[in-house]
């Protein structure tokens, strides 16, 4: 409750958009299959084909919900990579973004590849 306080409109609109996207994907899939399905759409094979839209829409819905949650955590709690690692129980923080903790490590800039 504390995470969504003063953000009810954002949460509601995000969920509404996510549901509308799922509904839209399902509707388009059913229209396309309905035009090409010569057999009975109420048969077992027809129902399997019609339910395949969930393979696309359910992951999109889950991603949208996760992004909304992360956005709320960042906005309310000032969450960053360190606090996320602490919440997940990851041990050993790296310095300077280095994968092995080397402070002298610098990220590779792709623009510099042609000049070397």
Secondary structure, 3 states (H helix, E strand, C coil): CCCCCCCHHHHHHHHHHHHHHHHHHHHHHHHHHHHHCCCCCCCHHHHHHHHCHHHHHHHHHHHHHHHHHHHHHHHHHCCCHHHHHHHHCCCCCCCCCCCCCCCCCCCCCHHHCCCC
